[in-house]
């Protein structure tokens, strides 16, 4: 996953930026899977073969914007409390794809209401990934599913105010205006 500084793009540019980045790597074995546009960064999902020089390959992206960070996706479980704290930090900094990835391991190990809460947060994250790709209808549809998962659940979950989340989701669904939400 690659993060570039975003100081000029909005989510409506997602398809054009994706096409431009794919063009940069058209003659290589690098696969550009997707791009998501957040307020302050572009998140690029790309596969780079192990034998490629990462720094050399990433230098092409500087034509788009400066590099902020890169990291290799590896599935690892870091424990429930650490995962939830890390996922909250990721979510609140608009790194929704990574939020989903971090919470998946916790969700798989959970039961009952905790499983519903985690599934809801994962769905909210997935919805906001679609929003970053300028896919508003898909975003709203997934947010409805997330809100349904929270039906009948109240209070806090590791500092996440479930009532506030439900209010925020309801507002977004009713107005069809996606505002930045925090968990």
ChimeraX commands (.cxc) that place a marker at each C-alpha (Angstrom):
marker #1 position 0.00,0.00,0.00 radius 0.5
marker #1 position 1.38,3.36,-1.03 radius 0.5
marker #1 position 0.39,6.76,0.33 radius 0.5
marker #1 position 1.01,9.94,-1.64 radius 0.5
marker #1 position 0.40,13.48,-0.43 radius 0.5
marker #1 position -2.91,14.85,-1.67 radius 0.5
marker #1 position -3.12,18.58,-2.11 radius 0.5
marker #1 position -5.08,18.77,-5.37 radius 0.5
marker #1 position -7.33,15.75,-5.95 radius 0.5
marker #1 position -10.83,14.96,-4.76 radius 0.5
marker #1 position -12.71,11.68,-4.87 radius 0.5
marker #1 position -14.24,12.57,-8.25 radius 0.5
marker #1 position -10.72,12.35,-9.70 radius 0.5
marker #1 position -10.31,8.71,-8.59 radius 0.5
marker #1 position -10.88,7.06,-11.97 radius 0.5
marker #1 position -8.66,9.52,-13.86 radius 0.5
marker #1 position -5.83,9.24,-11.32 radius 0.5
marker #1 position -6.09,5.43,-11.37 radius 0.5
marker #1 position -5.82,5.46,-15.17 radius 0.5
marker #1 position -2.82,7.80,-15.02 radius 0.5
marker #1 position -1.00,5.65,-12.47 radius 0.5
marker #1 position -1.73,2.46,-14.40 radius 0.5
marker #1 position -0.24,4.19,-17.44 radius 0.5
marker #1 position 3.00,4.82,-15.54 radius 0.5
marker #1 position 3.37,1.08,-14.96 radius 0.5
marker #1 position 1.91,-0.21,-18.23 radius 0.5
marker #1 position 5.21,-1.76,-19.33 radius 0.5
marker #1 position 6.01,-3.51,-16.05 radius 0.5
marker #1 position 4.85,-6.48,-13.98 radius 0.5
marker #1 position 3.49,-4.15,-11.32 radius 0.5
marker #1 position -0.26,-4.33,-10.82 radius 0.5
marker #1 position -2.14,-1.21,-9.79 radius 0.5
marker #1 position -5.25,-2.63,-8.15 radius 0.5
marker #1 position -7.04,0.47,-6.94 radius 0.5
marker #1 position -6.81,4.01,-5.64 radius 0.5
marker #1 position -8.71,5.79,-2.92 radius 0.5
marker #1 position -8.66,9.54,-2.46 radius 0.5
marker #1 position -8.75,10.87,1.09 radius 0.5
marker #1 position -8.55,14.46,2.24 radius 0.5
marker #1 position -4.78,14.51,2.73 radius 0.5
marker #1 position -3.51,11.47,0.85 radius 0.5
marker #1 position -3.93,9.13,-2.09 radius 0.5
marker #1 position -3.98,5.47,-1.10 radius 0.5
marker #1 position -2.69,3.22,-3.86 radius 0.5
marker #1 position -3.13,-0.53,-3.70 radius 0.5
marker #1 position -0.40,-2.06,-5.83 radius 0.5
marker #1 position 1.38,-5.40,-6.17 radius 0.5
marker #1 position 5.12,-5.24,-6.71 radius 0.5
marker #1 position 7.02,-8.48,-7.41 radius 0.5
marker #1 position 9.63,-9.30,-4.75 radius 0.5
marker #1 position 12.53,-8.98,-7.18 radius 0.5
marker #1 position 11.72,-5.34,-8.03 radius 0.5
marker #1 position 13.51,-2.43,-6.42 radius 0.5
marker #1 position 10.80,-0.73,-4.39 radius 0.5
marker #1 position 12.46,2.70,-4.29 radius 0.5
marker #1 position 13.02,2.73,-8.05 radius 0.5
marker #1 position 9.45,1.68,-8.79 radius 0.5
marker #1 position 7.95,4.20,-6.39 radius 0.5
marker #1 position 9.92,7.03,-7.97 radius 0.5
marker #1 position 7.46,7.01,-10.89 radius 0.5
marker #1 position 4.69,7.98,-8.50 radius 0.5
marker #1 position 6.46,11.24,-7.69 radius 0.5
marker #1 position 5.07,12.46,-11.03 radius 0.5
marker #1 position 1.66,12.36,-9.35 radius 0.5
marker #1 position 2.54,13.55,-5.83 radius 0.5
marker #1 position 5.19,13.20,-3.10 radius 0.5
marker #1 position 5.44,9.86,-1.28 radius 0.5
marker #1 position 4.25,9.85,2.34 radius 0.5
marker #1 position 4.67,6.18,3.22 radius 0.5
marker #1 position 4.51,2.64,1.93 radius 0.5
marker #1 position 3.90,-0.64,3.66 radius 0.5
marker #1 position 3.60,-4.29,2.76 radius 0.5
marker #1 position 0.26,-5.88,3.55 radius 0.5
marker #1 position 0.74,-8.84,5.83 radius 0.5
marker #1 position -2.04,-10.52,7.72 radius 0.5
marker #1 position -1.09,-10.71,11.36 radius 0.5
marker #1 position -3.07,-10.67,14.56 radius 0.5
marker #1 position -1.74,-8.23,17.18 radius 0.5
marker #1 position -4.37,-8.85,19.86 radius 0.5
marker #1 position -7.84,-7.47,20.36 radius 0.5
marker #1 position -7.15,-4.30,22.34 radius 0.5
marker #1 position -4.14,-3.28,20.24 radius 0.5
marker #1 position -6.05,-4.01,17.02 radius 0.5
marker #1 position -9.08,-1.95,18.05 radius 0.5
marker #1 position -6.92,1.00,19.15 radius 0.5
marker #1 position -4.88,0.84,15.94 radius 0.5
marker #1 position -8.05,0.49,13.83 radius 0.5
marker #1 position -9.59,3.58,15.49 radius 0.5
marker #1 position -6.46,5.60,14.71 radius 0.5
marker #1 position -6.50,4.38,11.10 radius 0.5
marker #1 position -10.23,5.07,10.70 radius 0.5
marker #1 position -9.99,8.57,12.15 radius 0.5
marker #1 position -7.17,9.38,9.72 radius 0.5
marker #1 position -9.29,8.14,6.76 radius 0.5
marker #1 position -7.31,4.93,6.20 radius 0.5
marker #1 position -10.47,2.90,5.85 radius 0.5
marker #1 position -9.02,0.00,3.86 radius 0.5
marker #1 position -6.39,-0.64,6.53 radius 0.5
marker #1 position -9.05,-0.30,9.26 radius 0.5
marker #1 position -10.96,-3.12,7.63 radius 0.5
marker #1 position -7.84,-5.28,7.37 radius 0.5
marker #1 position -6.85,-4.74,11.03 radius 0.5
marker #1 position -10.32,-5.50,12.40 radius 0.5
marker #1 position -10.90,-8.61,10.34 radius 0.5
marker #1 position -8.78,-10.79,12.64 radius 0.5
marker #1 position -10.59,-9.53,15.75 radius 0.5
marker #1 position -13.99,-9.97,14.08 radius 0.5
marker #1 position -13.20,-13.60,13.19 radius 0.5
marker #1 position -12.46,-14.32,16.88 radius 0.5
marker #1 position -15.51,-12.51,18.27 radius 0.5
marker #1 position -19.05,-13.61,19.11 radius 0.5
marker #1 position -22.55,-12.25,19.61 radius 0.5
marker #1 position -22.91,-8.45,19.99 radius 0.5
marker #1 position -19.18,-7.88,19.72 radius 0.5
marker #1 position -19.22,-9.61,16.34 radius 0.5
marker #1 position -22.08,-7.34,15.21 radius 0.5
marker #1 position -20.25,-4.20,16.37 radius 0.5
marker #1 position -17.01,-5.17,14.66 radius 0.5
marker #1 position -18.87,-6.19,11.50 radius 0.5
marker #1 position -20.58,-2.81,11.50 radius 0.5
marker #1 position -17.27,-0.93,11.80 radius 0.5
marker #1 position -15.80,-3.07,9.03 radius 0.5
marker #1 position -18.83,-2.28,6.86 radius 0.5
marker #1 position -18.56,1.44,7.61 radius 0.5
marker #1 position -14.91,1.28,6.61 radius 0.5
marker #1 position -15.77,-0.58,3.40 radius 0.5
marker #1 position -18.49,1.97,2.62 radius 0.5
marker #1 position -16.07,4.85,3.06 radius 0.5
marker #1 position -13.56,3.11,0.79 radius 0.5
marker #1 position -16.25,3.23,-1.90 radius 0.5
marker #1 position -16.87,6.88,-1.10 radius 0.5
marker #1 position -13.17,7.61,-1.61 radius 0.5
marker #1 position -13.51,5.97,-5.03 radius 0.5
marker #1 position -16.48,8.24,-5.86 radius 0.5
marker #1 position -18.98,5.38,-5.60 radius 0.5
marker #1 position -21.59,7.13,-3.47 radius 0.5
marker #1 position -24.51,4.78,-4.14 radius 0.5
marker #1 position -22.49,1.75,-3.07 radius 0.5
marker #1 position -21.30,3.68,-0.01 radius 0.5
marker #1 position -24.85,4.49,1.12 radius 0.5
marker #1 position -26.01,0.92,0.53 radius 0.5
marker #1 position -23.22,-0.50,2.69 radius 0.5
marker #1 position -23.82,2.13,5.40 radius 0.5
marker #1 position -27.42,0.91,5.63 radius 0.5
marker #1 position -26.15,-2.62,6.27 radius 0.5
marker #1 position -23.75,-1.29,8.92 radius 0.5
marker #1 position -26.57,0.58,10.66 radius 0.5
marker #1 position -28.73,-2.56,10.66 radius 0.5
marker #1 position -25.93,-4.45,12.45 radius 0.5
marker #1 position -26.03,-1.87,15.26 radius 0.5
marker #1 position -29.79,-2.14,15.75 radius 0.5
marker #1 position -30.52,-2.68,19.45 radius 0.5
marker #1 position -26.92,-1.99,20.52 radius 0.5
marker #1 position -26.09,1.00,22.71 radius 0.5
marker #1 position -23.30,2.37,24.84 radius 0.5
marker #1 position -19.59,2.25,24.20 radius 0.5
marker #1 position -17.28,-0.33,22.74 radius 0.5
marker #1 position -13.62,0.35,23.54 radius 0.5
marker #1 position -14.29,4.08,23.57 radius 0.5
marker #1 position -16.47,4.03,20.44 radius 0.5
marker #1 position -19.80,5.71,21.16 radius 0.5
marker #1 position -22.24,3.41,19.38 radius 0.5
marker #1 position -25.15,5.84,19.78 radius 0.5
marker #1 position -23.16,8.62,18.09 radius 0.5
marker #1 position -22.13,6.25,15.30 radius 0.5
marker #1 position -25.78,5.34,14.71 radius 0.5
marker #1 position -26.78,9.03,14.64 radius 0.5
marker #1 position -23.97,9.85,12.20 radius 0.5
marker #1 position -24.89,6.93,9.93 radius 0.5
marker #1 position -28.58,7.84,9.96 radius 0.5
marker #1 position -27.75,11.44,9.03 radius 0.5
marker #1 position -25.53,10.36,6.14 radius 0.5
marker #1 position -28.09,7.86,4.86 radius 0.5
marker #1 position -30.97,10.35,5.12 radius 0.5
marker #1 position -29.14,13.30,3.56 radius 0.5
marker #1 position -26.97,11.24,1.19 radius 0.5
marker #1 position -24.14,13.61,2.15 radius 0.5
marker #1 position -21.08,11.81,3.42 radius 0.5
marker #1 position -19.32,13.82,6.08 radius 0.5
marker #1 position -16.18,12.75,7.86 radius 0.5
marker #1 position -17.15,10.67,10.84 radius 0.5
marker #1 position -14.98,9.53,13.72 radius 0.5
marker #1 position -15.19,6.44,15.86 radius 0.5
marker link #1:1,2 radius 0.2
marker link #1:2,3 radius 0.2
marker link #1:3,4 radius 0.2
marker link #1:4,5 radius 0.2
marker link #1:5,6 radius 0.2
marker link #1:6,7 radius 0.2
marker link #1:7,8 radius 0.2
marker link #1:8,9 radius 0.2
marker link #1:9,10 radius 0.2
marker link #1:10,11 radius 0.2
marker link #1:11,12 radius 0.2
marker link #1:12,13 radius 0.2
marker link #1:13,14 radius 0.2
marker link #1:14,15 radius 0.2
marker link #1:15,16 radius 0.2
marker link #1:16,17 radius 0.2
marker link #1:17,18 radius 0.2
marker link #1:18,19 radius 0.2
marker link #1:19,20 radius 0.2
marker link #1:20,21 radius 0.2
marker link #1:21,22 radius 0.2
marker link #1:22,23 radius 0.2
marker link #1:23,24 radius 0.2
marker link #1:24,25 radius 0.2
marker link #1:25,26 radius 0.2
marker link #1:26,27 radius 0.2
marker link #1:27,28 radius 0.2
marker link #1:28,29 radius 0.2
marker link #1:29,30 radius 0.2
marker link #1:30,31 radius 0.2
marker link #1:31,32 radius 0.2
marker link #1:32,33 radius 0.2
marker link #1:33,34 radius 0.2
marker link #1:34,35 radius 0.2
marker link #1:35,36 radius 0.2
marker link #1:36,37 radius 0.2
marker link #1:37,38 radius 0.2
marker link #1:38,39 radius 0.2
marker link #1:39,40 radius 0.2
marker link #1:40,41 radius 0.2
marker link #1:41,42 radius 0.2
marker link #1:42,43 radius 0.2
marker link #1:43,44 radius 0.2
marker link #1:44,45 radius 0.2
marker link #1:45,46 radius 0.2
marker link #1:46,47 radius 0.2
marker link #1:47,48 radius 0.2
marker link #1:48,49 radius 0.2
marker link #1:49,50 radius 0.2
marker link #1:50,51 radius 0.2
marker link #1:51,52 radius 0.2
marker link #1:52,53 radius 0.2
marker link #1:53,54 radius 0.2
marker link #1:54,55 radius 0.2
marker link #1:55,56 radius 0.2
marker link #1:56,57 radius 0.2
marker link #1:57,58 radius 0.2
marker link #1:58,59 radius 0.2
marker link #1:59,60 radius 0.2
marker link #1:60,61 radius 0.2
marker link #1:61,62 radius 0.2
marker link #1:62,63 radius 0.2
marker link #1:63,64 radius 0.2
marker link #1:64,65 radius 0.2
marker link #1:65,66 radius 0.2
marker link #1:66,67 radius 0.2
marker link #1:67,68 radius 0.2
marker link #1:68,69 radius 0.2
marker link #1:69,70 radius 0.2
marker link #1:70,71 radius 0.2
marker link #1:71,72 radius 0.2
marker link #1:72,73 radius 0.2
marker link #1:73,74 radius 0.2
marker link #1:74,75 radius 0.2
marker link #1:75,76 radius 0.2
marker link #1:76,77 radius 0.2
marker link #1:77,78 radius 0.2
marker link #1:78,79 radius 0.2
marker link #1:79,80 radius 0.2
marker link #1:80,81 radius 0.2
marker link #1:81,82 radius 0.2
marker link #1:82,83 radius 0.2
marker link #1:83,84 radius 0.2
marker link #1:84,85 radius 0.2
marker link #1:85,86 radius 0.2
marker link #1:86,87 radius 0.2
marker link #1:87,88 radius 0.2
marker link #1:88,89 radius 0.2
marker link #1:89,90 radius 0.2
marker link #1:90,91 radius 0.2
marker link #1:91,92 radius 0.2
marker link #1:92,93 radius 0.2
marker link #1:93,94 radius 0.2
marker link #1:94,95 radius 0.2
marker link #1:95,96 radius 0.2
marker link #1:96,97 radius 0.2
marker link #1:97,98 radius 0.2
marker link #1:98,99 radius 0.2
marker link #1:99,100 radius 0.2
marker link #1:100,101 radius 0.2
marker link #1:101,102 radius 0.2
marker link #1:102,103 radius 0.2
marker link #1:103,104 radius 0.2
marker link #1:104,105 radius 0.2
marker link #1:105,106 radius 0.2
marker link #1:106,107 radius 0.2
marker link #1:107,108 radius 0.2
marker link #1:108,109 radius 0.2
marker link #1:109,110 radius 0.2
marker link #1:110,111 radius 0.2
marker link #1:111,112 radius 0.2
marker link #1:112,113 radius 0.2
marker link #1:113,114 radius 0.2
marker link #1:114,115 radius 0.2
marker link #1:115,116 radius 0.2
marker link #1:116,117 radius 0.2
marker link #1:117,118 radius 0.2
marker link #1:118,119 radius 0.2
marker link #1:119,120 radius 0.2
marker link #1:120,121 radius 0.2
marker link #1:121,122 radius 0.2
marker link #1:122,123 radius 0.2
marker link #1:123,124 radius 0.2
marker link #1:124,125 radius 0.2
marker link #1:125,126 radius 0.2
marker link #1:126,127 radius 0.2
marker link #1:127,128 radius 0.2
marker link #1:128,129 radius 0.2
marker link #1:129,130 radius 0.2
marker link #1:130,131 radius 0.2
marker link #1:131,132 radius 0.2
marker link #1:132,133 radius 0.2
marker link #1:133,134 radius 0.2
marker link #1:134,135 radius 0.2
marker link #1:135,136 radius 0.2
marker link #1:136,137 radius 0.2
marker link #1:137,138 radius 0.2
marker link #1:138,139 radius 0.2
marker link #1:139,140 radius 0.2
marker link #1:140,141 radius 0.2
marker link #1:141,142 radius 0.2
marker link #1:142,143 radius 0.2
marker link #1:143,144 radius 0.2
marker link #1:144,145 radius 0.2
marker link #1:145,146 radius 0.2
marker link #1:146,147 radius 0.2
marker link #1:147,148 radius 0.2
marker link #1:148,149 radius 0.2
marker link #1:149,150 radius 0.2
marker link #1:150,151 radius 0.2
marker link #1:151,152 radius 0.2
marker link #1:152,153 radius 0.2
marker link #1:153,154 radius 0.2
marker link #1:154,155 radius 0.2
marker link #1:155,156 radius 0.2
marker link #1:156,157 radius 0.2
marker link #1:157,158 radius 0.2
marker link #1:158,159 radius 0.2
marker link #1:159,160 radius 0.2
marker link #1:160,161 radius 0.2
marker link #1:161,162 radius 0.2
marker link #1:162,163 radius 0.2
marker link #1:163,164 radius 0.2
marker link #1:164,165 radius 0.2
marker link #1:165,166 radius 0.2
marker link #1:166,167 radius 0.2
marker link #1:167,168 radius 0.2
marker link #1:168,169 radius 0.2
marker link #1:169,170 radius 0.2
marker link #1:170,171 radius 0.2
marker link #1:171,172 radius 0.2
marker link #1:172,173 radius 0.2
marker link #1:173,174 radius 0.2
marker link #1:174,175 radius 0.2
marker link #1:175,176 radius 0.2
marker link #1:176,177 radius 0.2
marker link #1:177,178 radius 0.2
marker link #1:178,179 radius 0.2
marker link #1:179,180 radius 0.2
marker link #1:180,181 radius 0.2
marker link #1:181,182 radius 0.2
marker link #1:182,183 radius 0.2
view
